[in-house]
Structure formats: C-alpha cells, structure tokens
C-alpha cells in the first residue's frame, strides 16, 4: 500500500513539474516571437517603408489634428525659398524627402535604444541632401502634375538652393523642437520604456531565452521519462504560444491607445496592422508545430500499444 501511494505521489509531483515547465516553455517561445516580430519594425528599411506609405505631414499633428507650429514654420521657410505654396505638402511627401525622413526617424530610434548620443542631422546635411536631390524631387512633382511644379525650372531650383541655405539652421532648430518638445513632457516614461527596450532587444535576453527553452525541454523529457511522451507536452507549449500571440494583439492595441505621445501613437497605429498579420502568421506556424508533435505522439503511442498487444497474443 505504501509503495502504491509513493508511486502515485511521484506521478503527481512529476506531472506538476511537467506542467510548470510547459508554462515556462510557452512563455519563452511567446517572448522570443514577440521580440522577433517587434524588432522588425526597428530596422532601417522597414521604418523607411512605413514612412514611404504615409503622409509625412499627417503624423506631425497634435492631438486635436492641428498641424504643429514647427511644421507650419518649416513650410513657410520652404515657400519663402521659392517652392510654390501649392507644392509644399507634395514636396514633403516626395520619395526622396520620405527616404531622408525615414533615415532620420530610424537613426533616432536606434540611437535611443542603443543609448547613443549622435547627431542625426544638421543644416549642412540638409543642404547637401537638397543639392543632390532637388532635381529628382522637381521631376517627381512635375510627373504627378502637382500644381506649381512647372515653376521648378533648373534656374528656379538653383535660386531655391541659394535661399534655403540661409534657412536650414532655422529648419534644423525646428526639427529639434519637434523632437525635444514631444519627448521632454514624457521624459521619465520614455526613459523607462527605452531601458526596457534596450534589455528586451539585447543579446543577453536572447541567450537567456535559449538556455531556458533548452532546460525546459530537457526537464519535460526527464519528467515524462520518455522522448515520445514528452512530444505531446512540448507540442502543447507551441499551441499555448499560438493562443498567447493572438492575445498579444489585444494587449498591443490597448498599449497603443494609452500612449501619451501623439506622434509615437500615430506611428504605432500605422504598423499595428502589419503586427497583426505577422503575429497571426507566427501563431498559425506554432499551432501547426504543436499539432504535429501531438499527432506524432499519438501515432507512436498507437504503434507501441499494438506492438505490446501482438506480443501478448504470441
């Protein structure tokens, strides 16, 4: 009787250990996936792709939908330098300008995450960008038949470059104001968020997740005393992870709705649709892996059971 109780108690303990490490494995798989998906949107090319798809002037508005004073002032600097008033918004949304804005945004984000203090842009760089790209910008506006673009002849382009050089220090200052005014109000919150992000995307976390996953799998196998029996539980970890990834979409949406910095909120809303698609895709992959492992477990169980039955008949 005592041996039976000991065996039952041992089974219960091993089952509890298995369950605990299934949960741990589920969480590590989910965290790894969230890390991989979210890190995609910190890559320069992805940020530039997103900037390219949106109206640059739309994300630079306040909560009430009113254009930021700095943007209004920058537009005035551009029109005063010779770009027709009707063409200014289209000018800011040309391919070359969006690529340049994408470079500034991506470098700024990575600067913050990597805790670097590099100057991303300067009046000299703005001048250089305009000198190298004013011709292609003008052509794009003319090809799109933007009102006033016909006035951007080669002669007027040179006049614009001469005038804008006087104004780029002022434009640089206004860009600084947009960034600093928006972040200084929420500096403590942003600093906390950046510290979390720096840790989350560090190699240290990736190594820790890998080690925890390997240890979890080994303990699940040992607690089940068989590789084939453990397949079901490892498979369930992937199934649970797929469910958690879908729940993550709801959490991300909630977080976005509670972001206090309007520019970041608008940017996050833009990428949210892509995040949903990627998490669904990842969730389906994990679900299929989990179901496959469970099916393999069932097939092996059936084969072993039949083998034992055949031996008993003999």
Secondary structure as GFF3:
##gff-version 3
##sequence-region A 1 314
A	DSSP	alpha_helix	2	40	.	.	.	ID=ss1
A	DSSP	alpha_helix	44	53	.	.	.	ID=ss2
A	DSSP	alpha_helix	56	59	.	.	.	ID=ss3
A	DSSP	alpha_helix	69	80	.	.	.	ID=ss4
A	DSSP	three_ten_helix	85	87	.	.	.	ID=ss5
A	DSSP	alpha_helix	88	92	.	.	.	ID=ss6
A	DSSP	alpha_helix	95	113	.	.	.	ID=ss7
A	DSSP	alpha_helix	123	143	.	.	.	ID=ss8
A	DSSP	three_ten_helix	149	151	.	.	.	ID=ss9
A	DSSP	alpha_helix	154	184	.	.	.	ID=ss10
A	DSSP	alpha_helix	187	200	.	.	.	ID=ss11
A	DSSP	alpha_helix	203	224	.	.	.	ID=ss12
A	DSSP	alpha_helix	227	257	.	.	.	ID=ss13
A	DSSP	alpha_helix	262	313	.	.	.	ID=ss14
###
